[in-house]
Amino acid sequence: MKNVKMYLLLFLILTLCACSAKKTEEAQVTETETAGSVVKIAVTVKDYGTFKAELYEDIAPKTVANFVSLVNDGFYDNNRFHRIIDGFMIQGGADPSGTVGHLEGEFSANGFQNDLKHTEGVLSMARAKDMNSATSQFFVMVGDADWLDGQYAAFGKVYEGLDLVKKIAADAKPIDNNGTIKEEEMPVIESIRIIEE
């Protein structure tokens, strides 16, 4: 009788352990399946070098898809950072032809959940007053600006070369309080490329 009780107790313990392991495995699969993919880019700026950033498809899928499409089309090659405010951000990607279509604003003020904060190194989309007016212009934060949270579509973050981005901001000589840079002094984006690491 003692042996039967011992076998039953051992069976119960093994069954519980197996169920627990299965639940842990299922939880890991669920986390992996729901985690969005990350696209990595390298941004080369003339006379400065290259910085690298991650773009988060799970946070702003339409914004990332649009940005990647423009990168693949070579849109950003020889574009410029035209608006720079040291301690705040550098902005580039203007579309002088006006041919890039408008995006749905992926941020909370526009009814879209986006919890990526506008902290140092974050990439976000510039827009006009209309919440769905973003096109190709983006900015890289060189400081923290919580007043932008929920108002602009943050979609990525610099993970290598933030010092380079800060140097671009520190070297800039804006001609007004809006950060406008003289055309001949605008830092040139030689290229943006999708990379795999």
Secondary structure by P-SEA (a helix, b strand, c coil): caaaaaaaaaaaaaaaaaaaaaaaaaaaaaaaaabbbbbbbbbbbccbbbbbbbbbccccaaaaaaaaaaaaacccccccccbbbccccccccccccccbbbbcccccccccccccccccbbbbbbbcccccccccbbbbbccccccccccccccccccccaaaaaaaaaacccccccccccccccccccbbbbbcc
